[in-house]
Amino acid sequence: MPKGDGGSPVDAASVDAAIARVLQAERDAREDVQRCSRDAEALLEQAQEGVRQIARRAAHRGVRAQRWSATTLQHQLEALAAQQSQVGQSSALAHDPDQLQRAVEALAAQLTGGGR
């Protein structure tokens, strides 16, 4: 009978069994690697879908913020236009010499008590 490196007899059946165990361990390891790869791909897809959802929500919020800003700006512009119109009207009245003279006379009468 052949001898192994430790001086013990080598049994062909035990060598075959050891080789079979190694081959099975390799198959199991390969299956584990494939399963881990599939799991990693699934996790990656879930993460990418999460990113897409976040991007959609951010875009939606961005549009809402732009609409709100545009509406606010439009209201402010309308208020400024109304103020400008009022200033323009009062400025036009102030440049009317007859009206200005009447306003000065009315104010003088009030201050001096001459209008009583």
C-alpha positions, 0 to 999 in steps of 0.5 A, a space after each residue: 500500500 502506498 504511503 502518504 507524506 506522514 507515513 500512514 497508508 493512503 486509502 484511495 477511497 479517502 482520497 476520492 472522498 476528500 476530492 469530492 468534498 473539495 469539489 463540492 465546496 467549490 460548487 457551494 462557493 460558486 453558488 454562494 458567489 452567484 447568489 451574492 451577485 444577484 443580491 447585490 444587483 437587486 440592492 443596486 436596483 433598489 438603490 437606483 430606484 430610490 435615487 430616481 424617486 428622490 430626483 422626481 420629488 426634488 424636481 416636483 418641489 423645484 417646480 412648485 418653488 418656481 411657481 410660488 416664486 413667480 406668483 409672488 414676484 407677479 403680485 409684487 410687480 402688480 403692487 409696484 405698478 399700482 403704487 407707481 400709478 398712484 404716484 404718477 397721478 398725484 405727481 400730475 395733480 401736483 404739477 397742475 398750477 391751479 390745483 397747486 394754488 388752491 391747495 396752498 390757499 386752503 392750507 394757508 387758510 387752515 393755518 391762519 384760521 382764515 377759512 372760518 
